[in-house]
Amino acid sequence: MGFAHIPAIDQPERHIRIHIRRFDPERDREPRWVTYEIPWVRSMTVMQALEWLWDHGEYVAFRQNCREFTCGSCAMVINGKAGLACDTRVEDGMRIEPLS
């Protein structure tokens, strides 16, 4: 798997923290929040942040398909509201979790 295409990620404007609700039935009794520090550029989407984590060994489960805001397969709860990962800009302190 190659690196996600994020313009100027090799020169991030800063680093931010995002919080992802994770659950591994082989290790966890219940879902848990995990905080990640990631490089940030202004145009970065939640999808690109998740791809960056994957490319760096944090295998977070998520769906992707069209990347053009039409199919809805990347829908998740972002800061308490349903949204598309491909169409939502990532921001510091963001909370990301699966749809219920």
JOMO-V537956 format. One line per field, one symbol per residue. phi: phi as a letter, one per 40 degrees, with the letter a starting at -180 (. if undefined). burial: # if it has 16 or more other C-alpha atoms within 10 Angstrom, else .. Layout:
BEGIN
phi = ???
burial = ???
END
This chain:
BEGIN
phi = .ccccbdgccbccabbbbbbcbabccbbcadbcbbbbbcbbdcccddccccccdcbgbcccabaacgbgbcgcccacbfgbcacccbbccadgcbbaccc
burial = ...#.#..#......#####.##..............####..###########.......#.........#######....#########..####...
END
